[in-house]
Amino acid sequence: MCRNIKILYNFEPPATKDEVRAAALQYVRKISGFAKPSAANERAYDRAVEDVARASSALLRSLVTSAPPRDREVEAAKAHARAVRRFGS
């Protein structure tokens, strides 16, 4: 999985459309190898981002869990602690 794509499921508040679209964009960038497509590929690229975002939103709406929702601030603090351990302060 692309490291820049963050887990979006089971957070309070739920993931926004912008967060889902950003994850879709990162996914399409990763599999296509293009950070920005050429003019010839732009329509296909944009369509892929929208398709992935739509599928991701549908998936997030369909998933069920008995686990309590995660707190964004707590998860961000954990990620920061991992980064400090990995890269230093």
Backbone torsions as a table, in degrees:
resi	resn	phi	psi	omega
1	MET	NA	144.7	177.1
2	CYS	-64.6	129.8	-177.1
3	ARG	-63.4	-25.6	-177.3
4	ASN	-79.4	-11.9	178.6
5	ILE	-86.0	119.6	-176.8
6	LYS	-93.5	152.6	174.3
7	ILE	-65.4	131.5	-177.2
8	LEU	-113.9	-7.6	-174.0
9	TYR	-87.9	143.4	172.0
10	ASN	65.1	47.2	173.5
11	PHE	-114.4	152.5	173.6
12	GLU	-120.4	118.5	-3.8
13	PRO	-71.6	160.8	-178.7
14	PRO	-62.5	163.3	178.9
15	ALA	-58.5	142.5	178.7
16	THR	-87.0	167.1	175.5
17	LYS	-60.1	-37.3	179.2
18	ASP	-64.9	-39.5	178.1
19	GLU	-66.8	-41.0	178.6
20	VAL	-65.1	-43.1	-179.9
21	ARG	-66.0	-38.3	178.2
22	ALA	-63.3	-40.4	177.4
23	ALA	-65.6	-41.2	178.2
24	ALA	-62.7	-42.5	178.5
25	LEU	-61.6	-44.2	178.5
26	GLN	-61.4	-41.3	179.4
27	TYR	-62.4	-48.0	-179.3
28	VAL	-64.8	-39.1	176.0
29	ARG	-59.4	-43.6	-177.0
30	LYS	-65.2	-48.7	-174.7
31	ILE	-77.0	-26.6	-179.4
32	SER	-86.5	-26.7	-175.7
33	GLY	82.6	5.9	-179.6
34	PHE	-110.9	124.7	169.6
35	ALA	-75.5	-36.4	175.6
36	LYS	-141.7	123.1	-176.7
37	PRO	-75.3	161.1	174.0
38	SER	-69.9	166.7	178.8
39	ALA	-58.8	-35.8	-179.8
40	ALA	-66.4	-27.3	-176.7
41	ASN	-106.2	-1.7	-173.1
42	GLU	-60.3	-43.7	-179.0
43	ARG	-63.8	-44.4	179.8
44	ALA	-64.4	-40.8	179.7
45	TYR	-62.8	-50.4	-179.7
46	ASP	-62.6	-39.7	178.4
47	ARG	-64.0	-40.2	178.3
48	ALA	-63.6	-42.3	178.3
49	VAL	-60.6	-46.0	-179.9
50	GLU	-64.9	-41.1	178.9
51	ASP	-63.5	-43.7	179.6
52	VAL	-66.6	-40.5	178.2
53	ALA	-63.2	-42.7	179.3
54	ARG	-64.0	-45.9	178.9
55	ALA	-64.3	-39.4	179.3
56	SER	-65.6	-41.8	177.6
57	SER	-62.3	-42.5	178.4
58	ALA	-62.3	-42.3	178.3
59	LEU	-61.4	-48.9	-178.6
60	LEU	-60.4	-37.0	177.6
61	ARG	-69.6	-28.8	-174.6
62	SER	-85.9	-24.1	-176.2
63	LEU	-69.7	146.0	176.4
64	VAL	-128.2	150.5	178.5
65	THR	-153.6	154.0	173.4
66	SER	-100.0	-4.4	178.9
67	ALA	-72.4	145.7	177.0
68	PRO	-67.7	151.3	178.5
69	PRO	-60.3	145.7	177.7
70	ARG	-82.7	152.7	178.6
71	ASP	-96.2	127.2	-177.2
72	ARG	-60.8	-39.6	-178.6
73	GLU	-67.5	-40.5	178.7
74	VAL	-64.6	-44.8	179.8
75	GLU	-65.1	-37.3	177.5
76	ALA	-65.2	-39.2	178.0
77	ALA	-65.2	-40.5	177.0
78	LYS	-62.6	-43.7	179.4
79	ALA	-62.9	-40.3	178.5
80	HIS	-63.3	-43.1	179.3
81	ALA	-62.4	-40.5	177.5
82	ARG	-63.2	-41.0	-180.0
83	ALA	-64.9	-40.1	178.4
84	VAL	-63.8	-43.1	178.0
85	ARG	-63.1	-38.2	-175.8
86	ARG	-77.8	-44.5	-172.3
87	PHE	-111.7	-8.3	-175.5
88	GLY	90.0	177.7	-174.8
89	SER	-76.5	NA	NA
